[in-house]
Amino acid sequence: MTPRTTTLTRAAGIGAVAGLAAGSAMVLTEKVEQAITRRPDSFVPARALLTALGRRPSEASKPTSWNHVMHYLTAAALGALRGVWSAVGIRGAYANVWHCAVRLAFDQTVENTTGAGAPPHTWPARELAVDVIHKFVFSLVTGIITDRAIRPRSASARGRTSH
């Protein structure tokens, strides 16, 4: 492997671990929020994963284990992405906001492609706000961990414009 490939592979691994930690932080904040708001658990992630695997879960099914699998697989995968971003110089508050958008887009793409979810523009405003807040917690924790653990060794030095 080249030094750059080694750096990026290591960053992805650190990011995956950071994503798992951030996924746990997100679960914790969700449980606190649910205790206050009395919002029930969502099983849409599990139903999306099961649908993607060729199964047909009912709207009434509550596959808790599959929910955890989907939650932590997504956390690890998107954590790996954030780790690579940290290594290539995409860091800090702006990166955390962009990462939150990626997390939201990933979830909605999977959930709506499988037919397990509803488009966000159809959700009640409060439900949408809660989802964004929890995804931001995930992205913030992931970013804090990766930015501290990974030096921007592979950052581009080509200038300050995109063209």
Secondary structure as the mmCIF struct_conf table of DSSP 4:
data_model
#
loop_
_struct_conf.conf_type_id
_struct_conf.id
_struct_conf.beg_label_comp_id
_struct_conf.beg_label_asym_id
_struct_conf.beg_label_seq_id
_struct_conf.end_label_comp_id
_struct_conf.end_label_asym_id
_struct_conf.end_label_seq_id
HELX_RH_AL_P HELX_RH_AL_P1 PRO A 3 THR A 37
HELX_LH_PP_P HELX_LH_PP_P1 ARG A 39 SER A 42
HELX_RH_AL_P HELX_RH_AL_P2 VAL A 44 ALA A 52
TURN_TY1_P TURN_TY1_P1 LEU A 53 GLY A 54
TURN_TY1_P TURN_TY1_P2 GLU A 59 ALA A 60
HELX_RH_AL_P HELX_RH_AL_P3 THR A 64 ALA A 87
TURN_TY1_P TURN_TY1_P3 VAL A 88 GLY A 89
HELX_RH_AL_P HELX_RH_AL_P4 GLY A 92 THR A 113
TURN_TY1_P TURN_TY1_P4 THR A 114 GLY A 115
BEND BEND1 ALA A 116 GLY A 117
HELX_RH_3T_P HELX_RH_3T_P1 PRO A 120 THR A 122
BEND BEND2 TRP A 123 TRP A 123
HELX_RH_AL_P HELX_RH_AL_P5 ALA A 125 ALA A 149
TURN_TY1_P TURN_TY1_P5 ARG A 153 SER A 154
BEND BEND3 ARG A 158 ARG A 158
BEND BEND4 ARG A 160 THR A 161
#
